Amino acid sequence: MNWDGKIAADEQLGVGAGASLVSRLSSLLDHQKRTWPLLAQGYESLSRGEMRPVEMDGTRVFVQHNPGRVRSTGAAVDIASVEARPCFLCPANLPPEEKGIEYGDGHVILCNPFPVLDRHLSIVCKEHAPQQIAGNLPLLLELAHDLSPDYFVLYNGPECGASAPDHFHLQACSRSIFPLEAALATGDAPPVPHCDMCEETVANYFELFTINDSGRSAIVFRAGNWTALAAWMKKTLDQLGSHAGKEEPPVNIIATYDQAIWTVFMFPRKRHRPGCFYAEGEEKILVSPGAIDMAGVLVAPERDHFLKLDADLIRRIYSEVSLDEGEVNGVLETVCSE
């Protein structure tokens, strides 16, 4: 099967031809909840889950009990396991009820049946291409722009939370809960284009800094020019790849867009999963951090594990999977000196 049979027409969604992308996606979600039982079950599971805040070094991490995520959190993503299963993002293997809308010529936006946050979407490449960010930075930034201000867009690397490392995809979620972004609001705000001079200032605006918090390190980019932003991101990813000895560095990325400014959070990783994921007995905690977890919503499918997650354990999990602060700063020094 090709993608033609998986695209929902505007008439099915009840939207006009001139409807915005965000409006069409809202209609798609409503339509799919009515017609696709698995998606309805996913959102029912999300609504029955629990969420509690944990204060961490002046910021806040939300721990989420979400039993609907047990398959994704515990997914086997080694090469042999991936090659042994059919790709669940290729059209021939999608559930019959699953439909999406096209994004440009090469991608389809689908509803994620195992949501972590509200309005959880998957943006899937029409071709069966490996999960890698190289060459896809413009797509990431374009999506952040087109889905603003309602969504953030994320990328999980093949060793950093992606349960489909064999098929390129991005994701998007509602920005109603985004703890790390909330922490940034206490700092200096980027400029806003109020006049001709301000618009020029915004167009040339660029900022690069790091956040080191609760055991995790994030590189933050802010820019009004997406071409310059993509170039800086590529330089950083190339250097992270060299540091890790890999063409695709282990990394999670989140992008947003507001008032002509993109903000990108890049989380360099050193491990896929923390030690407690592999532990036995009382020491086992089933968590497998992806971009959403790194941004401050840590998902635990098992309730007893959810109850054990306190500030000390969260800090240990973040520090085990995050590249050390000194290594991140060393990478950036090299990037900025080139």
PEGI-V6700 format. One record per pair of residues at least 12 apart in sequence whose ideal C-beta (glycine too) atoms are under 8 Angstrom apart, sorted by the first residue. I is the first residue (numbers start at 1). J is the second residue. Records with the same first field share a line. If there is no record, write none. Layout:
# PEGI-V6700
I=J ; J
This chain:
# PEGI-V6700
1=91 ; 92
2=91
3=91 ; 102 ; 108 ; 126
5=91
6=91 ; 94 ; 98 ; 99 ; 100 ; 108
7=99 ; 100 ; 101 ; 102 ; 108
8=28 ; 31 ; 99 ; 100 ; 101
10=24
12=31 ; 99
13=27 ; 28 ; 31 ; 101
14=27 ; 31
15=27
21=103 ; 146 ; 147
22=147 ; 150 ; 151
24=101
25=101 ; 109 ; 119 ; 121 ; 147
26=119
28=99 ; 100 ; 101 ; 109 ; 111
29=111 ; 119
31=99
32=97 ; 98 ; 99 ; 111
35=97 ; 99
36=95 ; 97 ; 98 ; 99 ; 111 ; 113
37=97
38=95 ; 97 ; 113
39=98 ; 111 ; 113
41=68 ; 113
42=68 ; 112 ; 113 ; 114 ; 115
43=115
45=66 ; 67 ; 68
46=66 ; 68 ; 115 ; 116 ; 118
49=64 ; 65 ; 66 ; 67 ; 68
50=64 ; 65 ; 303 ; 306
51=63 ; 64 ; 65 ; 297
54=309 ; 310 ; 311 ; 314
55=311
56=213 ; 214 ; 311 ; 314 ; 315
57=213 ; 214
58=213
59=179 ; 180 ; 183 ; 213 ; 214 ; 296
60=179 ; 182 ; 183 ; 296
61=179 ; 214 ; 296 ; 297 ; 298 ; 314
62=177 ; 179 ; 296 ; 297 ; 298
63=298 ; 300 ; 306 ; 309 ; 314
64=116 ; 297 ; 298 ; 299 ; 300 ; 306
65=300 ; 301 ; 302 ; 303 ; 306
66=116 ; 299 ; 300 ; 301
67=301 ; 302 ; 303
68=114 ; 115 ; 301
69=114 ; 116 ; 299 ; 301
70=286 ; 301 ; 302
71=114 ; 163
72=114 ; 163 ; 288
73=286 ; 287 ; 288 ; 299 ; 301
74=286 ; 288 ; 301
75=163 ; 288
77=158 ; 159 ; 162 ; 163 ; 165 ; 272
82=165 ; 166
83=166
87=128 ; 164 ; 166 ; 167
88=164
89=122 ; 124 ; 164 ; 167 ; 169
90=128 ; 167
94=110
95=113
98=110 ; 111 ; 113
100=124
103=123 ; 143
106=125 ; 126 ; 127
107=123 ; 124 ; 125 ; 126 ; 139
108=123 ; 124 ; 126
109=121 ; 122 ; 123 ; 124 ; 172
110=122 ; 123 ; 124
112=171
115=173
116=173 ; 292 ; 297 ; 299
117=173 ; 174 ; 176 ; 177 ; 292 ; 297
118=173 ; 174 ; 176
119=150 ; 151 ; 172 ; 173 ; 174
120=171 ; 172 ; 173 ; 174
121=151 ; 171 ; 172 ; 173
122=169 ; 170 ; 171
123=139 ; 143 ; 153 ; 169 ; 170 ; 171 ; 172
124=167 ; 168 ; 169
125=167 ; 168 ; 169
127=168
128=166 ; 167
129=167 ; 168
130=158 ; 165 ; 166 ; 167 ; 168
131=156 ; 157 ; 158 ; 162 ; 164 ; 165 ; 166 ; 167 ; 168 ; 169
132=157 ; 158 ; 168 ; 247 ; 248
133=155 ; 157 ; 237 ; 248 ; 251 ; 253
134=234 ; 237 ; 247 ; 248
136=155 ; 168 ; 170
137=230 ; 233 ; 234
138=226 ; 230
139=170
140=153 ; 155 ; 170 ; 253 ; 255
141=226 ; 229 ; 230 ; 255 ; 257 ; 262 ; 264
142=226
143=170 ; 172 ; 255
144=255 ; 256 ; 257 ; 262
145=226 ; 257 ; 262
147=172 ; 257
148=256 ; 257 ; 258
149=175 ; 256 ; 257 ; 258
150=174 ; 175
151=172 ; 173 ; 174 ; 175
152=172 ; 173 ; 175 ; 178 ; 181 ; 254 ; 255 ; 256
153=170 ; 171 ; 172 ; 254 ; 255 ; 256
154=170 ; 171 ; 172 ; 173 ; 252 ; 253 ; 254 ; 255 ; 290 ; 291 ; 292
155=170 ; 171 ; 251 ; 252 ; 253 ; 254 ; 291
156=171 ; 252 ; 290 ; 291
157=248 ; 249 ; 250 ; 251 ; 252 ; 269
158=248
159=250 ; 269 ; 272
160=250 ; 251 ; 252 ; 267 ; 269 ; 272 ; 289 ; 290 ; 291
161=252 ; 272 ; 288 ; 289 ; 290 ; 291 ; 293
162=290
171=291
173=292
175=256
177=297
178=256 ; 295 ; 296
179=295 ; 296 ; 297
180=211 ; 218 ; 254 ; 265 ; 294 ; 295 ; 296
181=256 ; 263 ; 265 ; 295
183=211 ; 213 ; 296
184=211 ; 220 ; 263
190=202 ; 205 ; 207 ; 222 ; 224 ; 259 ; 261 ; 263
191=205 ; 224 ; 261
192=259 ; 260
193=259 ; 260
199=260
202=224 ; 259 ; 260 ; 261
203=224 ; 225 ; 260
204=224 ; 225
205=222 ; 223 ; 224 ; 225 ; 261
206=221 ; 222 ; 223 ; 224 ; 225 ; 228 ; 229 ; 232
207=220 ; 221 ; 222 ; 223
208=220 ; 221 ; 222 ; 232 ; 332 ; 336
210=325 ; 328 ; 329 ; 332
211=265
212=325 ; 328
214=311 ; 314 ; 315 ; 318
215=314 ; 315 ; 316 ; 317 ; 318 ; 319 ; 320 ; 322
216=267 ; 294 ; 318 ; 319 ; 321 ; 322
217=267 ; 268 ; 322 ; 323 ; 324 ; 325 ; 328
218=265 ; 266 ; 267 ; 294
219=236 ; 265 ; 266 ; 267 ; 268 ; 328 ; 332
220=263 ; 264 ; 265 ; 266
221=233 ; 262 ; 263 ; 264 ; 266
222=261 ; 262 ; 263 ; 264
223=261 ; 262
224=260 ; 261 ; 262
226=262
229=262 ; 264
232=335
233=264 ; 266
235=335 ; 338
236=266 ; 331 ; 332 ; 335
237=249 ; 251 ; 266
239=331 ; 334 ; 335
240=268 ; 323 ; 331
243=327 ; 330 ; 331
244=270
249=268
250=268 ; 269 ; 270 ; 271 ; 272
251=266 ; 267 ; 268 ; 269
252=266 ; 267 ; 269 ; 289 ; 290 ; 291 ; 294
253=265 ; 266 ; 267 ; 291
254=291 ; 295
265=295
267=291 ; 294 ; 322
268=322 ; 323 ; 327 ; 328 ; 331
269=321 ; 322 ; 323
270=321 ; 322 ; 323 ; 324
271=320 ; 321
272=288 ; 321
273=287 ; 288 ; 289 ; 321
274=287 ; 289 ; 316 ; 317 ; 320 ; 321
275=320
276=313 ; 316 ; 317
284=305
285=300 ; 305 ; 308 ; 309 ; 313 ; 317
286=300 ; 301 ; 302 ; 305
287=299 ; 300 ; 305 ; 309 ; 317
289=317 ; 318 ; 321
294=318 ; 322
298=314 ; 317
